[in-house]
Amino acid sequence: MLDRKKIKEKLEKERDVLLEQMKDMGKLNKETGEWDATPEEIEFPQSDENDKADRFENFEARSSMVKTLVPRLDNILRALKGVNRESFGKCKVCGKDIEMARLEANPAAQTCKKHLES
């Protein structure tokens, strides 16, 4: 049986972890609702081209990580909104119950294992 309370707790915990990670790498643009990567804070002025290159490389890595985390955060938030709906835990493709092991591993899953790639 689907334990919605347990799933909701897992989703909330993952949401909080993702938000902390996102805050370390970027900021939420309140006008667009999108996350933007921010450069790492520096403690001293840049002294040469190598420092600039390192800083740019770090910013690119942060941007890439933000782009990776945003879809996951979106899935978690969508799942939290729908956790109490009758359709929660049902495959979006075939309508059958999503396997409990899959929901335990990924409480934001929207498909059963059979339709994982759909």
BELDA-V363113 format. One line per field, one symbol per residue. ss: DSSP state (H for helix, E for strand, C for the rest). phi: phi as a letter, one per 30 degrees, with the letter a starting at -180 (. if undefined). psi: psi as a letter, one per 20 degrees, with the letter a starting at -180 (. if undefined). A space follows every 10 residues. Layout:
ss = ???
phi = ???
psi = ???
//
This chain:
ss = CCCHHHHHHH HHHHHHHHHH HHHHHEEEEC CCCEEEECCC CCCCCCCCHH HHHHHHHHHH HHHHHHHHHH HHHHHHHHHH HHCCCCCCCE CCCCCCECCH HHHHHCCCCC CCHHHCCC
phi = .dcddddddd ddddeddddd ddddcabddd dcicdcdbdd dccbddcadd dddddddddd ddddddddde dddedddddd dcdcddddic ddccidddee dddddbdcec bdddcedd
psi = qonhgggggg ggghgggghg gghhiaqpoh gijqppqqqp qqiqqphrhg gggggggggg gggggghhhg hggggghggh hjhjqhipjq pigiirppph hghhhnijpi qrhhkhi.
//
